Amino acid sequence: MGKIAVDKIINGLITRKVCVMHLDSLKIKNFRILEDVTIEKLGHVNLIVGKNNSGKSTVLEALALLASGFNPEVMLFISNNRNVYRHLNTKDIESKVFSIENIISKSNEDPFLNWTYIGNQSHYLTFGYVKNGKNNNLDIDREKGYSFTYFIDDRDFMNFEVKAMSNRALFMDMSENSHHMKKKAFNFGYITTNNIDLNLFASSWDKIALTDDENLVLEMLKLIDSDITNLAFLSLVDSETRIPFVRLKNIETRIPLHQMGDGIFRLLQIILEIPKSKNSILLIDEFENGLHYSVQPKVWELIFELAHRFNIQVFATTHSWDCIESFSQVAKDRTDMEGVLFRMGHSVRKSDKGKLIATVFDEDDLYNLTKMNIEVR
């Protein structure tokens, strides 16, 4: 699909560009497994590759915190995103101490004196905490707790007490201080690898129903099946869950979307995040999930065009070589905007002691490497 076809899909949907949180570089320090990572160059569309446990998804989580202005709901989300404690019941989860100390890297001898930094000189987030009292155990008295401090960009330090480090207590304490946290935040789209909550999915659709964005969604779904004419989320009998259905040309009955394969479901998931991401960032974990390799170039063409038209900076991760090849070709063809790939991996320098680093490939480097079949994953 060429640029003319893309223009037809997007026709009439150009929005006014606003200068927001687009990053030309990124530094992440003391966040999860990332002790000190610097990505010296970022593009309009960025693809992150690397082996398992190399920090790809961690980069997306850091960007989500930065974009949200350290919103407590986002902190709670990324604390639970890995499902580390999925085998525990609700009561155990609420009493388990794992939130901040799993977020802040333990690169120093005393993890409670670490500070986390995410961003660059134009936009950054810094946060840290220290324990109160003399109790050095994680299962601390709820009345003692922690002193938590953070600041965004050049704003004054913002302090509040965290009575306990359990997930629920942390969220409650952060929420009480959320009037500070909303001072500098941006909307953003975030697609994880977790199972889709269909009711939240339906809610996203409701927000764009009967708008130009609804037309955009339908046109993009036609990339997978050109016979799609309409989409709606409907409740089944005796169920509160709303299920997506589509209508196809020359077929009278409604068809559940999941019967059409994982690819179209994944594409709809990406599309519904576009309105949230306008003039901000879109985060996509494992871009290729459910997308057949043959359709990936078309999806990348649309991602680049939507990023251009709606002023969206995209960050996506992948394990797929087909995804890397299609990304590199589209990035090469789009001379009006830059696509960048960076690989997360362990440094081979002895002085780095195997820490995770990022290696950047711009579109020219990447195109030449893929043509020579040199592995960059």
Residue pairs with C-beta under 8 A, 6 or more apart in sequence:
1 223
1 298
1 301
3 301
3 305
6 301
6 302
6 305
7 305
9 216
9 219
9 220
9 302
9 305
10 216
10 305
10 306
10 309
12 212
13 212
13 213
13 215
13 216
13 309
14 309
15 278
15 279
15 309
15 310
15 311
17 279
17 311
18 279
18 311
20 186
20 279
20 280
20 311
21 66
21 67
21 123
21 186
21 280
21 281
21 313
22 44
22 281
22 311
22 313
23 42
23 119
23 120
23 122
23 123
23 313
24 41
24 42
24 120
24 122
25 38
25 39
25 40
25 41
25 42
25 120
26 38
26 39
26 42
26 59
26 63
26 118
26 119
26 120
27 36
27 37
27 38
27 39
27 117
27 118
27 119
27 120
27 124
28 34
28 36
28 37
28 58
28 59
28 62
28 117
28 118
29 35
29 36
29 37
29 105
29 115
29 116
29 117
29 118
30 36
30 104
30 105
30 107
30 108
30 114
30 115
30 116
30 117
31 58
31 61
31 62
31 103
31 104
31 105
31 116
31 118
32 55
32 58
32 61
32 62
32 102
32 103
32 105
33 53
33 55
33 58
33 105
33 356
34 55
34 58
34 59
34 62
34 105
34 356
35 105
35 107
35 355
35 356
36 107
36 355
37 55
37 59
37 344
37 356
37 357
37 358
38 357
38 358
39 342
39 358
39 360
40 360
41 340
41 360
41 362
42 313
42 340
43 331
43 337
43 338
43 339
43 340
43 362
43 363
44 304
44 307
44 308
44 313
44 314
44 337
44 338
44 339
45 303
45 304
45 307
45 313
45 314
45 316
45 327
45 331
45 337
45 338
45 339
45 340
46 313
46 314
46 315
46 316
46 339
46 340
46 341
46 342
47 287
47 316
47 317
47 318
47 323
47 324
47 327
47 339
47 340
47 341
47 342
48 56
48 59
48 60
48 315
48 316
48 317
48 318
48 341
48 342
48 343
48 344
49 56
49 317
49 318
49 319
49 324
49 341
49 342
49 343
49 344
49 376
49 377
50 56
50 343
50 344
50 345
50 377
51 345
51 377
54 344
54 345
54 346
54 356
55 344
55 356
56 285
56 317
56 344
57 193
57 285
57 317
59 315
59 317
59 344
60 190
60 283
60 285
60 315
60 317
61 78
61 81
62 118
63 118
63 188
63 281
63 283
63 315
64 74
64 77
64 78
64 188
64 190
64 283
65 74
65 75
65 78
65 118
65 125
66 118
66 119
66 123
66 124
66 125
67 185
67 186
67 188
67 280
67 281
68 74
68 185
68 186
68 188
69 125
69 152
69 181
69 182
69 183
69 184
69 185
69 186
70 125
70 127
70 150
70 152
70 181
71 178
71 181
71 182
71 185
72 171
72 174
72 175
72 177
72 178
72 181
73 171
75 99
75 103
75 170
75 171
75 174
76 99
76 167
76 170
76 171
76 174
78 103
79 98
79 99
79 102
79 103
79 167
79 170
80 167
81 192
81 194
83 194
84 98
84 102
85 92
85 93
85 96
85 98
88 96
93 167
93 168
94 166
94 167
94 168
94 169
95 166
96 166
96 167
97 138
97 139
97 140
97 164
97 165
97 166
98 165
98 167
99 165
99 166
99 167
99 170
100 129
100 146
100 148
100 162
100 165
100 170
101 111
101 138
101 165
103 116
104 111
104 114
104 116
104 128
104 129
105 111
105 114
105 116
106 114
107 114
108 114
112 129
112 130
112 131
112 146
113 128
113 130
114 128
115 126
115 127
115 128
116 125
116 126
116 127
116 128
117 124
117 125
117 126
118 124
118 125
118 126
119 125
123 153
124 152
124 153
125 150
125 151
125 152
126 150
126 151
126 152
127 148
127 149
127 150
127 151
128 148
128 149
128 150
129 146
129 147
129 148
129 149
129 162
130 146
130 147
131 140
131 144
131 146
131 147
132 144
132 145
132 146
132 147
132 161
133 140
133 141
133 144
135 141
135 144
138 165
140 164
140 165
142 163
142 164
142 169
143 163
145 161
145 162
145 163
145 164
145 165
146 161
146 162
146 165
147 159
147 161
147 162
148 159
148 160
148 161
148 162
148 173
149 157
149 158
149 159
150 157
150 158
151 157
151 158
152 183
152 184
153 184
155 183
155 184
158 177
158 180
158 181
160 173
160 174
160 176
160 177
160 180
161 173
162 169
162 170
162 173
162 174
163 169
163 173
164 170
174 181
186 279
186 280
186 281
187 276
187 277
187 278
187 280
188 276
188 277
188 280
188 281
188 282
188 283
189 273
189 274
189 276
189 277
189 280
189 281
189 282
189 283
189 312
190 273
190 282
190 283
191 269
191 270
191 273
191 282
191 283
191 284
191 285
192 285
193 285
193 286
193 289
196 265
196 269
198 233
198 241
198 242
198 243
198 244
199 240
199 241
199 242
201 233
201 242
201 244
201 268
201 269
201 272
202 233
202 242
202 244
204 272
204 273
204 276
205 217
205 231
205 233
205 244
205 272
206 233
207 275
208 214
208 217
208 272
208 275
213 274
213 275
216 271
216 274
217 231
217 268
217 271
217 272
218 228
218 229
218 230
218 231
220 267
220 271
220 302
221 228
221 231
221 246
221 264
221 267
221 268
221 271
222 228
223 267
223 295
223 298
223 299
223 302
224 260
224 261
224 263
224 264
224 267
224 295
225 248
225 260
225 264
227 248
227 249
227 250
227 251
228 246
228 247
228 248
229 246
229 247
229 248
229 249
230 246
230 247
231 244
231 245
231 246
231 247
231 257
231 268
232 244
232 245
232 254
233 242
233 243
233 244
233 245
234 242
234 243
234 245
234 254
235 241
235 242
235 243
236 243
243 256
243 257
243 258
244 256
244 257
244 258
244 265
244 268
245 254
245 255
245 256
245 257
246 254
246 255
246 257
246 260
247 254
247 255
248 255
257 264
257 265
257 268
258 265
261 290
262 289
262 290
263 290
263 291
263 292
263 295
265 290
266 289
266 290
266 291
267 291
267 299
270 284
270 299
270 303
273 282
273 284
274 282
274 306
274 310
274 312
277 310
277 312
278 310
278 311
278 312
279 310
279 311
279 312
280 312
280 313
281 312
281 313
281 314
281 315
282 307
282 312
282 313
282 314
282 315
283 315
283 316
284 314
284 315
284 316
284 317
285 316
285 317
286 317
286 318
286 319
287 316
287 317
287 318
287 320
287 323
288 296
288 318
288 319
288 320
288 322
288 323
291 299
293 320
293 322
293 323
293 326
296 320
296 322
296 323
296 326
297 326
297 329
297 330
300 326
300 327
300 330
301 330
303 314
303 316
304 330
304 331
304 334
304 337
304 339
306 312
307 313
307 314
307 337
308 334
308 336
308 337
318 324
318 327
319 377
321 377
324 341
324 366
324 370
324 376
324 377
325 370
327 339
327 341
327 366
328 339
328 341
328 363
328 366
328 367
328 369
328 370
329 367
329 370
330 339
331 338
331 339
331 340
331 363
331 366
331 367
332 363
332 364
332 367
338 362
338 363
339 363
339 366
340 360
340 361
340 362
340 363
341 360
341 361
341 366
341 376
342 358
342 359
342 360
342 361
343 358
343 359
343 361
343 376
343 377
344 356
344 357
344 358
345 356
345 357
345 359
346 354
346 355
346 356
346 357
347 354
347 355
347 356
347 357
361 369
361 376
366 376
369 376
370 376
